[in-house]
Amino acid sequence: MQVWIVEYIYDDDASVGIRTAKVTAPDYETARQFALGDAPAADFVMSLRPESEDQFLGRPTIRAREMTGQMARNLPDPDDDIEDDDA
């Protein structure tokens, strides 16, 4: 069995709702079927990935805010290497 991370972005009464969940399933398709059945709303988009140490769980929130034009400016990019500040 593998742990999968599901990230939902959905319509929550005219605002953006975001939910992250974990699914334990033997394969992608089984995890996907469970995630579809557990969706928080009728209209949503989701991503489904195997759990890993490399995940940045704030990304769905950042993406949702960008999609709705509510992105705060000057946020640090989580992919930038902090140790490069010496240059």
Backbone as CSV, one residue per row, in Angstrom:
resi,resn,N_x,N_y,N_z,CA_x,CA_y,CA_z,C_x,C_y,C_z
1,MET,0.841,-1.189,0.000,0.000,0.000,0.000,0.880,1.245,0.000
2,GLN,0.389,2.261,-0.651,1.126,3.511,-0.765,0.245,4.653,-0.290
3,VAL,0.868,5.693,0.246,0.142,6.892,0.669,0.183,7.896,-0.480
4,TRP,-0.972,8.419,-0.807,-1.130,9.411,-1.879,-1.624,10.712,-1.271
5,ILE,-1.165,11.841,-1.810,-1.605,13.165,-1.372,-2.574,13.713,-2.417
6,VAL,-3.759,14.096,-1.950,-4.780,14.680,-2.823,-4.904,16.148,-2.457
7,GLU,-4.836,17.006,-3.448,-5.016,18.444,-3.241,-6.232,18.881,-4.059
8,TYR,-7.249,19.345,-3.368,-8.472,19.822,-4.028,-8.493,21.341,-4.025
9,ILE,-8.911,21.932,-5.116,-9.247,23.350,-5.192,-10.679,23.372,-5.705
10,TYR,-11.564,24.030,-4.963,-12.983,23.935,-5.286,-13.722,25.231,-4.985
11,ASP,-14.937,25.332,-5.522,-15.807,26.476,-5.287,-16.479,26.303,-3.932
12,ASP,-16.261,27.260,-3.050,-16.834,27.220,-1.707,-17.697,28.463,-1.511
13,ASP,-18.917,28.412,-2.016,-19.850,29.550,-1.931,-19.231,30.840,-2.449
14,ALA,-18.795,30.822,-3.684,-18.236,31.972,-4.404,-16.846,32.375,-3.908
15,SER,-16.188,31.529,-3.157,-14.793,31.758,-2.815,-14.024,30.469,-3.099
16,VAL,-12.728,30.542,-3.011,-11.893,29.385,-3.323,-11.680,28.560,-2.066
17,GLY,-12.022,27.289,-2.146,-11.748,26.368,-1.048,-10.573,25.486,-1.415
18,ILE,-9.766,25.163,-0.422,-8.594,24.324,-0.638,-8.590,23.245,0.435
19,ARG,-8.368,22.020,0.009,-8.303,20.922,0.974,-7.226,19.941,0.549
20,THR,-6.449,19.483,1.493,-5.433,18.470,1.248,-5.804,17.244,2.063
21,ALA,-5.697,16.079,1.452,-6.040,14.831,2.141,-5.023,13.761,1.783
22,LYS,-4.983,12.724,2.599,-4.139,11.565,2.319,-5.029,10.371,2.031
23,VAL,-4.620,9.574,1.070,-5.331,8.365,0.683,-4.326,7.220,0.703
24,THR,-4.699,6.096,1.283,-3.858,4.914,1.239,-4.481,3.934,0.258
25,ALA,-3.722,3.588,-0.772,-4.233,2.708,-1.823,-3.062,1.994,-2.490
26,PRO,-3.330,0.863,-3.129,-2.247,0.103,-3.760,-1.733,0.706,-5.054
27,ASP,-2.572,1.513,-5.744,-2.153,2.067,-7.023,-2.870,3.388,-7.293
28,TYR,-2.404,4.066,-8.353,-2.928,5.391,-8.706,-4.435,5.355,-8.961
29,GLU,-4.889,4.413,-9.762,-6.308,4.391,-10.154,-7.223,4.171,-8.947
30,THR,-6.833,3.307,-8.039,-7.633,3.088,-6.828,-7.661,4.351,-5.974
31,ALA,-6.508,4.992,-5.826,-6.443,6.245,-5.066,-7.293,7.323,-5.733
32,ARG,-7.241,7.382,-7.040,-8.020,8.380,-7.791,-9.522,8.179,-7.584
33,GLN,-9.975,6.948,-7.652,-11.401,6.663,-7.460,-11.862,7.066,-6.058
34,PHE,-11.049,6.760,-5.058,-11.396,7.159,-3.698,-11.417,8.683,-3.582
35,ALA,-10.419,9.351,-4.145,-10.340,10.812,-4.070,-11.534,11.471,-4.759
36,LEU,-11.951,10.924,-5.892,-13.129,11.471,-6.577,-14.381,11.331,-5.720
37,GLY,-14.511,10.209,-5.051,-15.671,9.987,-4.196,-15.658,10.826,-2.927
38,ASP,-14.512,11.334,-2.540,-14.373,12.118,-1.311,-14.248,13.618,-1.601
39,ALA,-14.560,14.039,-2.820,-14.412,15.443,-3.214,-15.277,16.347,-2.339
40,PRO,-14.771,17.521,-1.980,-15.486,18.424,-1.076,-16.626,19.216,-1.727
41,ALA,-16.719,19.182,-3.063,-17.754,19.950,-3.761,-18.017,19.309,-5.119
42,ALA,-19.082,19.750,-5.755,-19.409,19.218,-7.081,-18.432,19.711,-8.143
43,ASP,-17.998,20.970,-8.028,-17.049,21.550,-8.977,-15.690,21.688,-8.303
44,PHE,-14.695,20.989,-8.841,-13.369,21.015,-8.240,-12.325,20.591,-9.258
45,VAL,-11.083,20.897,-8.944,-9.928,20.318,-9.634,-9.093,19.679,-8.546
46,MET,-8.351,18.651,-8.927,-7.529,17.995,-7.921,-6.233,17.518,-8.541
47,SER,-5.247,17.360,-7.687,-4.014,16.707,-8.099,-3.816,15.531,-7.159
48,LEU,-3.199,14.490,-7.672,-2.975,13.274,-6.897,-1.557,12.816,-7.155
49,ARG,-0.764,12.743,-6.078,0.638,12.350,-6.210,1.017,11.417,-5.080
50,PRO,1.995,10.555,-5.324,2.509,9.744,-4.208,3.158,10.657,-3.173
51,GLU,3.011,10.333,-1.924,3.635,11.118,-0.867,5.154,11.023,-1.002
52,SER,5.835,12.159,-0.802,7.289,12.168,-0.870,7.834,13.241,0.057
53,GLU,9.112,13.158,0.317,9.776,14.151,1.160,9.954,15.481,0.439
54,ASP,9.810,15.515,-0.876,10.062,16.706,-1.677,8.843,17.604,-1.848
55,GLN,7.724,17.258,-1.251,6.507,18.031,-1.472,6.503,19.326,-0.678
56,PHE,5.883,20.309,-1.268,5.677,21.597,-0.619,4.168,21.795,-0.561
57,LEU,3.562,21.555,0.599,2.114,21.519,0.698,1.461,22.893,0.645
58,GLY,2.225,23.961,0.585,1.637,25.282,0.417,1.345,25.607,-1.033
59,ARG,1.856,24.813,-1.960,1.667,25.107,-3.379,0.208,25.205,-3.802
60,PRO,-0.711,24.340,-3.326,-2.107,24.492,-3.753,-2.688,25.844,-3.369
61,THR,-2.345,26.328,-2.179,-2.839,27.633,-1.744,-2.295,28.737,-2.639
62,ILE,-1.011,28.675,-2.933,-0.402,29.683,-3.796,-1.034,29.634,-5.184
63,ARG,-1.201,28.431,-5.746,-1.821,28.304,-7.070,-3.252,28.821,-7.073
64,ALA,-4.012,28.502,-6.040,-5.405,28.955,-5.977,-5.474,30.471,-5.921
65,ARG,-4.610,31.087,-5.145,-4.612,32.553,-5.060,-4.189,33.184,-6.385
66,GLU,-3.233,32.568,-7.079,-2.849,33.076,-8.398,-4.021,32.981,-9.362
67,MET,-4.748,31.870,-9.328,-5.868,31.659,-10.245,-6.986,32.670,-10.018
68,THR,-7.155,33.136,-8.791,-8.237,34.065,-8.485,-7.775,35.513,-8.413
69,GLY,-6.493,35.762,-8.737,-5.987,37.128,-8.728,-5.735,37.665,-7.340
70,GLN,-5.642,36.808,-6.343,-5.437,37.252,-4.964,-4.014,36.972,-4.481
71,MET,-3.104,36.746,-5.395,-1.737,36.378,-5.023,-1.028,37.555,-4.373
72,ALA,-0.491,37.316,-3.194,0.312,38.341,-2.527,1.632,38.484,-3.265
73,ARG,2.113,39.666,-3.403,3.363,39.916,-4.127,4.565,39.699,-3.220
74,ASN,5.691,39.450,-3.851,6.982,39.333,-3.173,7.078,38.170,-2.195
75,LEU,6.348,37.087,-2.456,6.513,35.897,-1.634,7.769,35.159,-2.079
76,PRO,8.501,34.562,-1.150,9.691,33.808,-1.564,9.290,32.577,-2.362
77,ASP,10.062,32.268,-3.372,9.831,31.076,-4.177,10.370,29.883,-3.407
78,PRO,9.524,28.876,-3.113,10.003,27.735,-2.336,11.043,26.906,-3.055
79,ASP,11.209,27.097,-4.361,12.199,26.354,-5.132,13.568,27.048,-5.140
80,ASP,13.612,28.302,-4.680,14.902,28.995,-4.628,15.748,28.411,-3.512
81,ASP,16.999,28.236,-3.782,17.924,27.692,-2.796,18.345,28.814,-1.853
82,ILE,18.022,28.678,-0.590,18.312,29.713,0.405,19.808,29.921,0.561
83,GLU,20.603,28.887,0.343,22.048,28.978,0.546,22.741,29.812,-0.517
84,ASP,22.057,30.213,-1.570,22.654,31.028,-2.632,22.713,32.502,-2.259
85,ASP,22.351,32.886,-1.034,22.351,34.282,-0.622,23.751,34.871,-0.488
86,ASP,24.796,34.037,-0.504,26.164,34.503,-0.329,26.727,35.201,-1.572
87,ALA,26.084,35.082,-2.688,26.618,35.606,-3.956,26.700,37.082,-4.006
